[in-house]
Amino acid sequence: MRVDEALALARAGGLARLDAQLLLARRLARPRAWLIAHDDAELPADVEQGFRADLAARLDGVPMAYLSGEREFRGLTLAITPVVLVPRPDTETLVEWALECLADRSRPRVLDLGTGSGAIAIAVAHARPDARLTATDLDDAALELAQANARRHGVVLDCRLGSWWQGLDGQRFDLVLANPPYIAEGDPHLPALRHEPRRALTSGSDGLDALRELAAGAAAHLEAGGQMLVEHGAEQGAAVRALFAARGLRALGTRRDLGGRERCTGAALAGP
Ligand SMILES: C[S@@+](CC[C@H](N)C(=O)[O-])C[C@H]1O[C@@H](n2cnc3c(N)ncnc32)[C@H](O)[C@@H]1O
């Protein structure tokens, strides 16, 4: 099979042209531009076989990031495998807000709970080299990937394996960030997300179990005047504001994502 035939096969199957080119270029270990100049080149048998497998997986809904092995987040290329959620552009809203919170703090201590690929923690550390970052996850394979991504971008993460606040007893932070699982079990969107790890997606019958635990532990882990920002579902803003208020935290408001939906809520512990 030739390059042009492989790309035509992908397009006939319904794959976007750019995705097809990226997958084939990766199989050939060539830049995408090479394909354009060599559309009559014969594919080695193993490349053709691998490309056909990629094509089938992509058409079955496997995210491009799992097939290409990477995803860009806030301008940083991160290695991505199926052990972690594919970082979403909407999560950049949380990072932008975090950097605003840190603007008047020097050498801040920052915690990223449920770090996955490390996207949030690494983006913050990259933008604020003086920040001291701790990152946690329940999944050690995710933490290994986060560490590898941190090394790739020359930043240091203190990675801790454990459930939410577990293992952080006695530690306080200037800023706590989390993009926890927040989809309700049984949500009709879940089948479309079936290739991503379930523990990164769902959290109880209303999707709020993790956010309840996060709000419950906030006061014990924030410095006086410290802030906590969490990502949540578009319909969960009011519930999350109430969770923080019930724990005595001061509201910092809710921000909207790139699509205009409520996406992140913040709260602060009373100042010194
Ligand atoms: C929605 S993903 C977010 C990943 C990453 N922070 C991002 O924004 O792309 C949620 C992450 O929380 C982790 N997680 C789920 N339950 C947890 C728990 N009980 N304690 C710590 N991390 C947990 C998952 O493994 C997953 O990496």
The ligand as a Tripos MOL2 file, in Angstrom:
@<TRIPOS>MOLECULE
LIG
   27    29     1     0     0
SMALL
NO_CHARGES

@<TRIPOS>ATOM
      1 C1        -10.3370   14.1300   35.8500 C.3       1 LIG1
      2 S1         -8.7770   13.3270   36.0760 S.3       1 LIG1
      3 C2         -7.7230   14.7680   36.0700 C.3       1 LIG1
      4 C3         -6.3140   14.4810   35.6460 C.3       1 LIG1
      5 C4         -5.4580   15.7610   35.4780 C.3       1 LIG1
      6 N1         -5.3820   16.5040   36.7150 N.3       1 LIG1
      7 C5         -6.0210   16.6530   34.3920 C.2       1 LIG1
      8 O1         -6.5890   17.7070   34.7080 O.co2     1 LIG1
      9 O2         -5.9280   16.2940   33.2100 O.co2     1 LIG1
     10 C6         -8.8910   12.8900   37.7890 C.3       1 LIG1
     11 C7         -7.6520   12.2550   38.3930 C.3       1 LIG1
     12 O3         -7.9640   11.9720   39.7780 O.3       1 LIG1
     13 C8         -7.4050   10.7120   40.1120 C.3       1 LIG1
     14 N2         -8.1730   10.1810   41.2460 N.ar      1 LIG1
     15 C9         -9.3610    9.5430   41.2390 C.ar      1 LIG1
     16 N3         -9.7240    9.2190   42.4890 N.ar      1 LIG1
     17 C10        -8.7480    9.6630   43.3110 C.ar      1 LIG1
     18 C11        -8.5590    9.6390   44.7070 C.ar      1 LIG1
     19 N4         -9.4440    9.0650   45.5130 N.pl3     1 LIG1
     20 N5         -7.4410   10.1970   45.2050 N.ar      1 LIG1
     21 C12        -6.5210   10.7820   44.3790 C.ar      1 LIG1
     22 N6         -6.6440   10.8450   43.0370 N.ar      1 LIG1
     23 C13        -7.7590   10.2840   42.5140 C.ar      1 LIG1
     24 C14        -7.5250    9.8910   38.8610 C.3       1 LIG1
     25 O4         -6.6210    8.8010   38.8780 O.3       1 LIG1
     26 C15        -7.2340   10.9390   37.7820 C.3       1 LIG1
     27 O5         -5.8660   10.9760   37.4840 O.3       1 LIG1
@<TRIPOS>BOND
     1     1     2 1
     2     2     3 1
     3     2    10 1
     4     3     4 1
     5     4     5 1
     6     5     6 1
     7     5     7 1
     8     7     8 2
     9     7     9 1
    10    10    11 1
    11    11    12 1
    12    11    26 1
    13    12    13 1
    14    13    14 1
    15    13    24 1
    16    14    15 ar
    17    14    23 ar
    18    15    16 ar
    19    16    17 ar
    20    17    18 ar
    21    17    23 ar
    22    18    19 1
    23    18    20 ar
    24    20    21 ar
    25    21    22 ar
    26    22    23 ar
    27    24    25 1
    28    24    26 1
    29    26    27 1
@<TRIPOS>SUBSTRUCTURE
     1 LIG1         1 GROUP 0 **** ****
